[in-house]
Amino acid sequence: MPSDFLNTGTETLLALCRPGFEADLAAELNFHAAEQMVAGYPRTSANSGYVLWHSQQGSMASLLQSGLIFARSLSMGIGEFIDIGDDRIGALWPLLEEAAPFSEVYLDHSDTNEGRELQRFLKGFRKALEPRLKKAGLLRRKAANRLHLFFSDSHNGWATISPAQVPLAEGGVRRLKLPAEAPSRSALKVEEALLRFFGTTDALSAKTAVDLGAAPGGWSWQLARRGIKVQAVDHGKLDARLLDEYPVEHIYGDAFTWRPRSSVDLVVCDVVDKPARTLQQMEKWLEQGWSRAALFNLKLPMKRRFQEVWQLLEKLATAMERHPERGEVIIKAAHLYYDREEITVWAAYHRDY
């Protein structure tokens, strides 16, 4: 298959997700298929941690570049392997030779108990596979695609590829280390969001920020440790170290009624509230020009999660597009590994970020 993934015939996409969200991911794939007039269908099972999309007419390859909200990882199938014997490399080799070269190798499994039990096997398999790929010239750092070998068990799975320039974590899971000085585990959401949306944790160009609903201060800490001057708005207490060691000002106020004295570069918000209410607040901050960009979480509804989320994001885009003089509207959203019943959203104007 060519490196640009253009394929007008049948194709299969493999999308990894948090177990329990397969139906939401399938709904998202169905939505994009309808928009792109692609005929096909999703195949999955509850709590499996992945969805297979089979295109019957047309291509969904463009999604590999844009990504999906509920997919942690998205790749294009080059072949399914079934009941391969103990000589797995020998069985896979003709397929790998045909699709090579690869920039790197990802050995993927679902984020389930059964999937995690494969980690020891995959560690040994990597030690055998990568040297053979390098010796044969099939593994090249500047190749256009990375190779994914997804194992549903030790003898079955899919060989897939994804564009090397698109930031992805192996298995779709970014396990980050929480520093001891972080006020809460929610700090990891900010770090993962930057990696997911921009491929680096150094993407923020902001000098000033507001954290709405800040307590105990995990998000404020992530911003302040990057030298950003933060106004942390919350009636609750912040971690004392934030006020002593970082450029953080604690403002006792309500996240939904407080107004800034002057505009800031970035507003962040991780509050437990109805997603429509949070979205309305972020829309107001961006439309009024109180902030140039926003990073926030939307708590997910119990039903029709993708449909509800998409409607809210469309509403935000429409509001932001009323100000074309500010530049192209950029909205990115993802169900992160460190998210639970929520998604994380980045919204900004291209001119500013």
ROTORTI-196242 format. One record per residue: y, z, x of N, C-alpha, C in turn; residue number from 0. Coordinates in steps of 0.001 Angstrom, whole numbers, plus 500000, padded with zeros to 6 digits. Example, Ala and Ser with C-alpha at 12.3 -4.5 7.8 and 13.67 -1.06 7.14 Angstrom:
2
{{494310,507800,513190},{495500,507800,512300},{496700,507800,513200},0};
{{497750,507080,512850},{498940,507140,513670},{500030,507870,512900},1};
//
This chain:
353
{{498805,500000,500852},{500000,500000,500000},{501233,500000,500879},0};
{{502262,499202,500602},{503455,499158,501431},{504212,500468,501407},1};
{{505016,500717,502462},{505670,502004,502629},{506729,502280,501579},2};
{{507211,501242,500892},{508222,501497,499867},{507579,501812,498511},3};
{{506287,501818,498435},{505526,502214,497255},{505699,501278,496067},4};
{{506267,500130,496262},{506414,499218,495136},{505044,498714,494700},5};
{{504774,498885,493412},{503452,498527,492911},{503581,498236,491425},6};
{{503356,497032,491024},{503507,496676,489615},{502191,496785,488857},7};
{{501127,497116,489548},{499836,497287,488888},{499588,498744,488558},8};
{{498320,499097,488479},{497976,500478,488169},{498237,501355,489390},9};
{{498623,502586,489146},{498886,503543,490217},{498652,504947,489682},10};
{{498485,505889,490604},{498294,507286,490226},{499252,508150,491018},11};
{{499996,509004,490314},{500845,510005,490934},{500133,511350,490868},12};
{{500190,512097,491968},{499668,513459,491994},{500854,514410,492081},13};
{{500990,515286,491110},{502097,516235,491058},{501542,517654,491032},14};
{{501941,518472,492009},{501532,519871,492061},{502585,520734,491365},15};
{{502145,521799,490715},{503069,522655,489975},{502559,524091,489981},16};
{{503373,524995,489449},{502916,526372,489260},{501852,526382,488173},17};
{{500714,527028,488412},{499689,527108,487362},{500272,527664,486065},18};
{{499929,527032,484972},{500460,527431,483673},{501577,526534,483182},19};
{{502091,525664,484074},{503196,524777,483711},{502772,523311,483691},20};
{{501477,523068,483587},{500979,521692,483581},{501507,520900,482379},21};
{{501556,521527,481219},{502022,520825,480022},{503498,520446,480150},22};
{{504290,521310,480794},{505711,521023,480981},{505898,519861,481953},23};
{{505101,519847,483009},{505152,518748,483974},{504684,517442,483332},24};
{{503635,517508,482532},{503156,516314,481827},{504223,515778,480871},25};
{{504920,516677,480189},{506000,516258,479282},{507120,515583,480065},26};
{{507414,516096,481253},{508451,515493,482083},{508038,514096,482549},27};
{{506790,513936,482938},{506294,512621,483339},{506320,511644,482159},28};
{{505915,512109,480991},{505954,511255,479799},{507378,510797,479502},29};
{{508323,511698,479661},{509728,511379,479394},{510208,510264,480322},30};
{{509950,510410,481614},{510411,509409,482569},{509673,508073,482388},31};
{{508410,508148,482010},{507667,506917,481742},{508299,506153,480586},32};
{{508671,506865,479538},{509312,506215,478388},{510654,505612,478786},33};
{{511428,506349,479618},{512726,505829,480061},{512580,504563,480906},34};
{{511533,504515,481724},{511326,503384,482618},{510403,502322,482023},35};
{{510017,502540,480775},{509139,501605,480051},{507835,501371,480817},36};
{{507258,502461,481284},{505976,502429,481987},{504893,502897,481025},37};
{{503808,502149,480943},{502679,502544,480111},{501703,503347,480969},38};
{{501291,504489,480464},{500354,505313,481214},{500112,506632,480513},39};
{{499449,507541,481224},{499106,508817,480598},{498879,509878,481675},40};
{{499163,511147,481328},{498884,512248,482252},{497471,512768,482043},41};
{{496896,513311,483103},{495585,513955,483007},{495665,515293,483706},42};
{{495316,516340,482991},{495387,517668,483583},{494525,518624,482784},43};
{{494440,519842,483285},{493782,520926,482551},{494584,522186,482763},44};
{{494530,523073,481796},{495345,524284,481819},{495072,525117,483066},45};
{{496163,525595,483675},{496106,526496,484833},{495442,525879,486064},46};
{{495422,524551,486125},{494845,523874,487285},{495826,523791,488451},47};
{{497141,523812,488149},{498154,523726,489184},{498505,522303,489591},48};
{{498061,521304,488849},{498440,519925,489172},{498276,519022,487954},49};
{{498953,517870,488032},{498865,516844,486993},{498680,515496,487680},50};
{{497799,514673,487156},{497642,513295,487604},{498258,512375,486558},51};
{{499149,511482,486998},{499719,510487,486082},{499155,509124,486448},52};
{{498518,508494,485477},{497923,507179,485686},{498783,506122,484992},53};
{{499392,505254,485789},{500168,504149,485232},{499237,502984,484931},54};
{{499357,502429,483738},{498563,501265,483338},{499365,499971,483440},55};
{{500673,500091,483273},{501547,498935,483414},{502925,499434,483838},56};
{{503435,498924,484969},{504705,499393,485496},{504498,500463,486550},57};
{{505600,500898,487146},{505530,501839,488268},{506457,503026,488061},58};
{{505986,504184,488491},{506789,505409,488484},{507157,505810,489910},59};
{{507052,504875,490851},{507244,505193,492264},{508639,505714,492578},60};
{{509641,505344,491785},{511004,505806,492050},{511119,507319,491986},61};
{{510210,507970,491259},{510246,509427,491145},{509954,510103,492480},62};
{{509298,509399,493390},{509004,509987,494695},{510284,510306,495457},63};
{{511338,509544,495196},{512620,509779,495853},{513441,510835,495110},64};
{{513460,510773,493793},{514306,511678,493015},{513651,513024,492761},65};
{{512316,513053,492717},{511619,514302,492434},{511611,514635,490956},66};
{{510912,515701,490618},{510806,516173,489245},{511116,517668,489207},67};
{{511560,518138,488066},{511914,519553,487931},{510691,520439,488101},68};
{{509609,520102,487409},{508451,520995,487382},{507390,520646,488429},69};
{{507645,519638,489242},{506700,519289,490305},{507160,519891,491621},70};
{{506317,520693,492246},{506617,521215,493576},{506442,520144,494640},71};
{{505529,519241,494384},{505216,518173,495329},{504787,516956,494522},72};
{{505201,515771,494987},{504877,514539,494263},{504489,513478,495284},73};
{{503330,512863,495082},{502851,511853,496033},{502086,510773,495289},74};
{{501936,509616,495978},{501312,508442,495377},{499870,508304,495854},75};
{{498944,508161,494918},{497534,508059,495260},{497189,506778,495994},76};
{{496379,506911,497059},{495826,505725,497719},{494315,505665,497526},77};
{{493741,506743,497001},{492316,506715,496709},{491787,508096,496348},78};
{{490867,508120,495431},{490192,509358,495059},{488879,509448,495808},79};
{{488530,510634,496312},{487228,510794,496959},{486382,511768,496143},80};
{{485129,511383,495953},{484234,512109,495056},{482918,512398,495772},81};
{{482555,513649,495792},{481269,514077,496356},{481032,513517,497756},82};
{{482055,513568,498605},{481846,513122,499983},{480988,514154,500709},83};
{{480231,513703,501657},{479316,514591,502364},{480019,515426,503406},84};
{{479218,515985,504322},{479788,516862,505338},{480590,516089,506380},85};
{{480307,514791,506550},{481109,513966,507448},{482320,513448,506666},86};
{{483219,514354,506363},{484362,514008,505512},{485285,513005,506192},87};
{{485525,513192,507485},{486419,512277,508195},{485839,510865,508191},88};
{{484542,510750,508435},{483899,509437,508409},{484015,508784,507060},89};
{{483849,509566,506000},{483933,509018,504647},{485349,508563,504307},90};
{{486353,509300,504803},{487741,508992,504483},{488352,507949,505414},91};
{{487734,507716,506565},{488364,506917,507615},{488781,505511,507174},92};
{{487949,504733,506484},{488389,503390,506075},{489651,503427,505222},93};
{{489741,504394,504337},{490920,504537,503486},{492147,504900,504316},94};
{{491966,505821,505282},{493086,506251,506111},{493564,505120,507013},95};
{{492637,504371,507570},{493016,503237,508429},{493859,502219,507665},96};
{{493478,501971,506433},{494180,500968,505630},{495598,501400,505293},97};
{{495804,502699,505051},{497115,503197,504613},{498007,503657,505762},98};
{{497469,503807,506966},{498232,504303,508118},{499321,503296,508519},99};
{{500316,503738,509328},{500397,505032,510025},{501052,506113,509169},100};
{{500902,507369,509622},{501464,508523,508931},{502325,509333,509896},101};
{{503391,509919,509366},{504267,510744,510197},{503676,512140,510426},102};
{{502923,512626,509461},{502306,513947,509544},{501214,514040,508489},103};
{{500431,515099,508559},{499320,515295,507628},{499528,516592,506871},104};
{{499497,516509,505548},{499519,517683,504689},{498134,517841,504058},105};
{{497548,519000,504203},{496280,519318,503538},{496615,520226,502365},106};
{{496562,519678,501173},{497052,520343,499974},{495914,520907,499132},107};
{{496231,521946,498397},{495330,522509,497395},{496185,523096,496291},108};
{{495608,523326,495139},{496353,523917,494038},{496644,525383,494336},109};
{{497726,525891,493760},{498142,527282,493980},{497418,528200,492990},110};
{{496095,528180,493073},{495234,529004,492230},{494305,529808,493127},111};
{{493596,530752,492560},{492642,531527,493359},{491601,530620,493997},112};
{{491113,529649,493212},{490109,528716,493738},{490709,527851,494842},113};
{{491944,527414,494638},{492596,526589,495641},{492834,527338,496945},114};
{{493286,528574,496835},{493575,529362,498041},{492306,529684,498832},115};
{{491164,529683,498169},{489904,529915,498875},{489554,528775,499825},116};
{{490236,527636,499694},{489985,526488,500563},{490750,526574,501886},117};
{{491614,527547,502039},{492499,527581,503203},{491735,527658,504527},118};
{{490689,528439,504585},{489924,528548,505825},{489249,527216,506158},119};
{{488666,526583,505156},{488044,525277,505363},{489065,524253,505833},120};
{{490243,524234,505215},{491259,523244,505558},{491800,523462,506971},121};
{{491860,524700,507394},{492320,524986,508759},{491384,524345,509779},122};
{{490081,524479,509559},{489107,523864,510456},{489119,522352,510353},123};
{{489294,521852,509149},{489321,520401,508934},{490511,519768,509659},124};
{{491653,520436,509642},{492828,519917,510330},{492575,519778,511835},125};
{{491919,520793,512413},{491646,520764,513850},{490782,519570,514249},126};
{{489930,519134,513324},{489087,517973,513604},{489795,516660,513281},127};
{{490597,516633,512223},{491188,515387,511746},{492365,514917,512595},128};
{{493327,515789,512866},{494560,515348,513511},{494335,514733,514895},129};
{{493486,515311,515760},{493254,514656,517061},{492687,513244,516920},130};
{{491811,513027,515941},{491232,511692,515752},{492283,510699,515265},131};
{{493168,511153,514382},{494234,510284,513906},{495173,509908,515053},132};
{{495512,510879,515900},{496403,510607,517030},{495749,509649,518027},133};
{{494483,509887,518324},{493774,509044,519291},{493694,507603,518804},134};
{{493556,507433,517491},{493452,506082,516923},{494817,505445,516679},135};
{{495893,506176,516976},{497236,505642,516770},{497676,505627,515322},136};
{{497014,506409,514484},{497344,506434,513056},{498379,507495,512705},137};
{{498664,508395,513647},{499636,509463,513420},{500821,509217,514357},138};
{{501950,508816,513766},{503139,508477,514543},{504343,509183,513934},139};
{{505093,509850,514762},{506183,510706,514286},{507199,509950,513436},140};
{{507478,508702,513748},{508509,507949,513043},{507955,507067,511922},141};
{{506726,507275,511532},{506150,506489,510433},{506885,506788,509125},142};
{{506856,505845,508202},{507625,505955,506963},{507024,506941,505969},143};
{{505711,507158,506047},{505029,507985,505047},{504278,509135,505682},144};
{{504147,510207,504915},{503248,511292,505328},{501961,511178,504514},145};
{{500890,511669,505075},{499591,511668,504410},{499344,513013,503753},146};
{{498872,512983,502516},{498412,514176,501814},{496923,514012,501519},147};
{{496146,515011,501851},{494758,515072,501389},{494655,516292,500498},148};
{{494553,516030,499209},{494481,517103,498217},{493017,517356,497883},149};
{{492574,518589,498115},{491191,518970,497843},{491140,519864,496604},150};
{{490418,519403,495581},{490155,520271,494433},{489003,521217,494742},151};
{{488099,520763,495607},{487095,521609,496251},{486799,520944,497591},152};
{{485858,521443,498327},{485670,520961,499700},{485101,519542,499796},153};
{{484713,518943,498659},{484124,517601,498702},{484785,516609,497745},154};
{{485811,517038,497034},{486446,516169,496042},{487964,516296,496104},155};
{{488628,515198,495787},{490077,515252,495762},{490719,513885,495806},156};
{{491960,513847,496281},{492744,512619,496338},{493407,512478,497695},157};
{{493439,511252,498197},{494282,510909,499340},{495548,510273,498777},158};
{{496709,510798,499178},{497986,510313,498663},{498990,510205,499807},159};
{{500113,509550,499536},{501183,509454,500513},{502517,509741,499836},160};
{{503489,510206,500637},{504845,510450,500157},{505824,510013,501236},161};
{{507063,509670,500848},{508058,509249,501841},{508364,510383,502818},162};
{{508334,510071,504106},{508526,511100,505121},{509912,511730,505055},163};
{{510922,510983,504573},{512280,511510,504573},{512565,512441,503407},164};
{{511668,512498,502428},{511866,513395,501283},{511347,514786,501646},165};
{{512200,515828,501560},{511752,517165,501942},{510661,517692,501007},166};
{{509504,517973,501565},{508393,518544,500801},{507735,519626,501650},167};
{{507190,520626,500990},{506407,521645,501682},{504927,521335,501486},168};
{{504116,521672,502469},{502684,521450,502343},{502153,522225,501145},169};
{{501437,521528,500275},{500948,522165,499060},{502039,522456,498053},170};
{{503275,522017,498356},{504393,522278,497455},{504885,523706,497477},171};
{{504396,524510,498415},{504712,525940,498450},{505461,526269,499733},172};
{{506665,526808,499589},{507425,527297,500741},{507330,528821,500769},173};
{{506543,529325,501683},{506435,530779,501832},{507443,531232,502875},174};
{{508483,531879,502419},{509578,532299,503278},{509486,533790,503562},175};
{{509984,534190,504690},{509952,535603,505077},{511226,536286,504612},176};
{{511074,537399,503923},{512221,538155,503436},{512689,539132,504514},177};
{{513896,538943,505058},{514393,539883,506064},{514534,541290,505495},178};
{{514375,542274,506323},{514427,543674,505883},{515778,544032,505288},179};
{{516852,543367,505747},{518187,543713,505267},{518542,543063,503940},180};
{{517687,542187,503419},{517973,541532,502137},{517921,542557,501003},181};
{{518916,542582,500114},{518940,543569,499029},{517839,543384,497993},182};
{{517312,542158,497836},{516275,541909,496825},{515531,540630,497160},183};
{{514357,540459,496555},{513556,539257,496790},{514211,538014,496194},184};
{{515149,538192,495280},{515821,537027,494699},{516581,536235,495754},185};
{{516851,536850,496904},{517527,536143,497993},{516728,534915,498432},186};
{{515410,534981,498288},{514573,533862,498716},{514790,532617,497858},187};
{{515253,532799,496620},{515502,531645,495754},{516597,530760,496336},188};
{{517633,531388,496896},{518737,530613,497463},{518252,529813,498662},189};
{{517495,530467,499537},{516993,529788,500733},{516075,528630,500353},190};
{{515174,528868,499396},{514266,527804,498995},{515013,526668,498307},191};
{{516019,527003,497506},{516788,525969,496825},{517471,525046,497834},192};
{{518036,525603,498889},{518694,524785,499904},{517689,523869,500593},193};
{{516516,524392,500889},{515485,523574,501521},{515006,522471,500585},194};
{{514830,522814,499322},{514337,521835,498341},{515369,520744,498074},195};
{{516624,521136,497883},{517633,520175,497481},{518237,519396,498648},196};
{{518289,520035,499831},{518997,519411,500951},{518163,519279,502216},197};
{{516983,519905,502241},{516137,519814,503422},{516557,520708,504563},198};
{{517586,521540,504361},{518069,522455,505400},{518728,523659,504745},199};
{{518734,524788,505431},{519402,525987,504910},{520869,526026,505325},200};
{{521319,525005,506056},{522710,524958,506535},{523557,523975,505739},201};
{{523177,523728,504496},{523849,522689,503711},{525173,523138,503113},202};
{{525395,524435,502959},{526596,524898,502274},{527821,524778,503168},203};
{{528854,524089,502643},{530115,523984,503368},{531171,524931,502794},204};
{{530767,525784,501877},{531707,526678,501198},{532267,527738,502136},205};
{{533514,528115,501884},{534149,529233,502579},{534368,530414,501649},206};
{{534460,530132,500333},{534644,531181,499336},{533659,530991,498201},207};
{{533223,532099,497602},{532243,532013,496513},{532379,533197,495574},208};
{{531888,532996,494354},{531773,534066,493362},{530317,534166,492962},209};
{{529804,535387,492917},{528437,535648,492461},{528525,536394,491143},210};
{{528179,535726,490052},{528255,536319,488713},{526946,537038,488396},211};
{{527053,538320,488029},{525854,539119,487792},{525144,539416,489098},212};
{{525889,539896,490068},{525433,539926,491458},{524419,541016,491791},213};
{{524484,542175,491134},{523667,543326,491545},{522168,543011,491510},214};
{{521430,543510,492500},{521847,544345,493647},{522432,543581,494822},215};
{{522488,542242,494759},{523220,541509,495780},{522433,540533,496624},216};
{{521248,540134,496185},{520436,539220,496981},{521104,537881,497228},217};
{{521732,537317,496189},{522397,536024,496346},{523691,536177,497142},218};
{{524436,537252,496884},{525660,537510,497646},{525346,537638,499132},219};
{{524256,538296,499434},{523848,538482,500835},{523565,537142,501503},220};
{{522865,536253,500789},{522559,534944,501361},{523837,534170,501682},221};
{{524835,534296,500832},{526092,533591,501079},{526888,534269,502198},222};
{{526992,535583,502125},{527811,536321,503084},{527274,536224,504507},223};
{{525950,536199,504645},{525375,536097,505989},{525672,534741,506624},224};
{{526118,533784,505830},{526534,532479,506337},{528041,532419,506559},225};
{{528691,533571,506474},{530120,533645,506723},{530982,533310,505526},226};
{{530396,533178,504342},{531142,532862,503128},{531723,534145,502539},227};
{{532994,534115,502205},{533659,535264,501589},{533284,535311,500107},228};
{{532661,536409,499676},{532051,536479,498341},{532739,537532,497476},229};
{{533048,537149,496241},{533430,538104,495210},{532195,538330,494340},230};
{{531639,539528,494371},{530404,539850,493651},{530759,540575,492357},231};
{{530514,539924,491229},{530932,540439,489928},{529743,541058,489195},232};
{{529828,542358,488941},{528759,543042,488196},{529188,544479,487941},233};
{{528800,545014,486773},{529026,546431,486508},{528030,547297,487283},234};
{{526909,546702,487694},{525889,547444,488425},{526243,547632,489886},235};
{{525439,548450,490560},{525689,548773,491958},{525155,547679,492878},236};
{{525896,547451,493947},{525446,546551,495000},{524842,547351,496137},237};
{{523986,546723,496906},{523465,547347,498123},{524646,547716,499014},238};
{{524691,548964,499464},{525831,549473,500222},{526096,548672,501487},239};
{{525046,548110,502075},{525236,547361,503323},{526060,546100,503113},240};
{{526028,545550,501902},{526823,544362,501632},{528310,544635,501815},241};
{{528741,545793,501370},{530158,546142,501423},{530567,546619,502807},242};
{{529617,547167,503535},{529921,547707,504861},{529854,546657,505964},243};
{{528925,545703,505821},{528624,544810,506942},{528944,543344,506693},244};
{{529280,542961,505460},{529468,541557,505138},{530794,541338,504399},245};
{{531280,540083,504383},{532524,539788,503664},{532297,539690,502161},246};
{{531997,540851,501540},{531712,540902,500105},{532663,541887,499439},247};
{{533304,541426,498373},{534165,542280,497553},{533462,542522,496224},248};
{{533220,543802,495900},{532565,544138,494629},{533615,544236,493539},249};
{{533465,543411,492510},{534365,543434,491365},{533595,543930,490155},250};
{{534011,545038,489592},{533351,545580,488411},{533801,544779,487193},251};
{{532918,543944,486689},{533266,543101,485563},{532029,542467,484950},252};
{{532251,541763,483863},{531168,541102,483137},{531060,539652,483596},253};
{{529839,539205,483838},{529615,537851,484366},{530134,536764,483433},254};
{{530214,537041,482141},{530580,536006,481184},{532040,536073,480738},255};
{{532757,537132,481103},{534158,537235,480675},{535136,537285,481841},256};
{{534667,537608,483033},{535568,537707,484190},{536080,536328,484586},257};
{{537326,536270,485002},{537937,535022,485415},{538486,535172,486836},258};
{{538382,534145,487663},{538849,534258,489049},{540369,534180,489154},259};
{{540919,534816,490185},{542357,534758,490440},{542766,533367,490939},260};
{{541866,532724,491668},{542104,531375,492178},{540760,530672,492309},261};
{{540785,529363,492453},{539538,528610,492517},{538781,528918,493803},262};
{{537467,528721,493749},{536603,528971,494900},{535754,527725,495160},263};
{{535079,527736,496292},{534242,526589,496645},{532921,526566,495890},264};
{{532393,527748,495566},{531044,527826,494997},{530933,529010,494053},265};
{{530290,528800,492910},{529917,529892,492016},{528398,529928,491927},266};
{{527812,531117,492005},{526372,531277,491845},{526111,532273,490723},267};
{{524968,532130,490082},{524681,532978,488925},{523176,533084,488717},268};
{{522677,534296,488716},{521257,534558,488451},{521168,535717,487473},269};
{{521508,535456,486207},{521513,536491,485182},{520367,536252,484207},270};
{{519901,537299,483597},{518857,537206,482583},{519530,537063,481229},271};
{{519602,535856,480747},{520245,535585,479471},{519711,534266,478926},272};
{{520115,533932,477721},{519699,532669,477129},{520193,531519,477992},273};
{{519345,530525,478231},{519755,529430,479118},{520995,528697,478625},274};
{{521151,528553,477319},{522317,527853,476788},{523603,528598,477113},275};
{{523537,529923,477113},{524731,530715,477410},{525100,530608,478886},276};
{{524101,530666,479739},{524359,530512,481172},{524910,529128,481471},277};
{{524317,528116,480860},{524769,526739,481076},{526218,526579,480629},278};
{{526560,527150,479500},{527926,527048,478983},{528917,527675,479972},279};
{{528536,528775,480579},{529402,529434,481544},{529596,528576,482798},280};
{{528498,527998,483302},{528604,527139,484481},{529414,525877,484177},281};
{{529230,525343,482995},{530004,524177,482566},{531494,524499,482570},282};
{{531841,525680,482086},{533243,526084,482036},{533830,526219,483435},283};
{{533079,526837,484345},{533576,527023,485711},{533823,525682,486399},284};
{{532958,524737,486185},{533112,523436,486834},{534186,522587,486156},285};
{{534198,522585,484835},{535194,521780,484117},{536609,522289,484324},286};
{{536773,523609,484333},{538098,524184,484506},{538580,524100,485950},287};
{{537694,523711,486857},{538082,523640,488252},{538121,524990,488939},288};
{{537484,525996,488323},{537440,527327,488956},{536545,527307,490187},289};
{{535601,526377,490203},{534702,526231,491347},{534392,524759,491573},290};
{{534171,524397,492843},{533833,523015,493189},{532354,522711,492972},291};
{{531529,523748,493024},{530079,523553,492909},{529456,524806,492316},292};
{{528224,524666,491814},{527524,525797,491202},{526050,525773,491578},293};
{{525522,526945,491844},{524083,527145,492052},{523669,528263,491118},294};
{{522739,527971,490201},{522427,528973,489180},{521010,528808,488667},295};
{{520548,529837,487988},{519225,529825,487364},{519360,529727,485853},296};
{{518448,528990,485252},{518324,528933,483800},{516979,529521,483414},297};
{{516991,530588,482649},{515748,531186,482173},{515094,530240,481167},298};
{{513799,530074,481290},{513100,529076,480483},{512762,529606,479099},299};
{{512855,528753,478079},{512408,529150,476742},{510889,529233,476702},300};
{{510365,529768,475638},{508920,529946,475519},{508214,528620,475214},301};
{{508867,527748,474458},{508242,526491,474059},{509139,525317,474444},302};
{{508548,524121,474513},{509292,522902,474803},{510231,523103,476000},303};
{{509663,523636,477073},{510513,524033,478192},{511204,522846,478838},304};
{{510462,521777,479088},{511121,520637,479710},{512181,520045,478797},305};
{{511853,519847,477531},{512787,519215,476610},{514083,520013,476492},306};
{{513961,521359,476372},{515147,522206,476256},{515986,522150,477524},307};
{{515336,522231,478666},{516048,522205,479946},{516757,520870,480127},308};
{{516074,519772,479825},{516675,518457,480023},{517908,518279,479150},309};
{{517853,518758,477918},{519012,518660,477030},{520201,519431,477591},310};
{{519941,520608,478164},{521022,521398,478748},{521619,520704,479968},311};
{{520783,520134,480814},{521286,519445,481998},{522070,518189,481623},312};
{{521633,517497,480578},{522373,516341,480092},{523740,516760,479565},313};
{{523788,517896,478896},{525059,518427,478388},{526003,518735,479542},314};
{{525477,519343,480596},{526294,519656,481766},{526809,518374,482417},315};
{{525949,517382,482568},{526353,516122,483182},{527463,515449,482380},316};
{{527325,515451,481059},{528345,514841,480198},{529686,515518,480374},317};
{{529672,516853,480437},{530919,517600,480614},{531559,517293,481963},318};
{{530762,517254,483018},{531301,517005,484353},{531816,515579,484490},319};
{{531188,514645,483787},{531595,513236,483880},{532921,512959,483179},320};
{{533438,513948,482465},{534767,513779,481863},{535873,513820,482919},321};
{{535486,514078,484170},{536469,514164,485253},{536064,513219,486385},322};
{{536109,511910,486142},{535671,510950,487159},{536492,510999,488438},323};
{{537726,511521,488337},{538574,511592,489526},{538026,512549,490572},324};
{{537093,513409,490168},{536530,514381,491108},{535334,513820,491882},325};
{{534874,512652,491510},{533764,512051,492231},{532492,511996,491400},326};
{{531456,511439,492004},{530156,511294,491342},{529541,512666,491048},327};
{{528958,512801,489871},{528309,514053,489476},{526926,514141,490111},328};
{{526649,515237,490782},{525353,515477,491401},{524722,516716,490751},329};
{{523593,516537,490100},{522857,517658,489507},{521409,517588,489971},330};
{{520940,518676,490560},{519556,518780,491005},{518960,520048,490396},331};
{{517707,519949,489971},{517053,521090,489342},{515595,521149,489757},332};
{{515072,522353,489926},{513683,522502,490344},{513132,523848,489906},333};
{{511861,523837,489586},{511107,525069,489340},{510530,525499,490684},334};
{{511223,526381,491362},{510891,526745,492734},{509676,527669,492811},335};
{{509123,527782,494001},{508006,528702,494214},{508431,530141,493918},336};
{{509669,530501,494302},{510138,531875,494086},{510776,532067,492720},337};
{{510819,531020,491908},{511170,531170,490504},{509926,531594,489725},338};
{{510159,532181,488584},{509055,532481,487675},{509309,531716,486373},339};
{{509811,532420,485346},{510121,531764,484072},{511572,531286,484094},340};
{{511896,530424,485061},{513260,529950,485228},{513244,528723,486121},341};
{{514343,527979,486116},{514537,526909,487080},{515849,527154,487810},342};
{{515996,526568,488984},{517220,526688,489762},{517940,525344,489754},343};
{{519258,525393,489572},{520064,524187,489389},{521216,524170,490391},344};
{{521478,522982,490972},{522649,522734,491798},{523502,521698,491088},345};
{{524801,521963,490932},{525707,521008,490294},{526991,520931,491102},346};
{{527414,519723,491417},{528626,519531,492211},{529112,518103,492036},347};
{{530307,517857,492537},{530836,516508,492617},{530632,515975,494019},348};
{{530227,514722,494121},{529855,514138,495416},{530993,514199,496426},349};
{{532214,514116,495956},{533354,514151,496858},{533457,515493,497596},350};
{{533007,516541,496932},{533162,517887,497497},{531962,518296,498346},351};
{{530755,517783,498022},{529552,518203,498749},{528723,516970,499064},352};
//
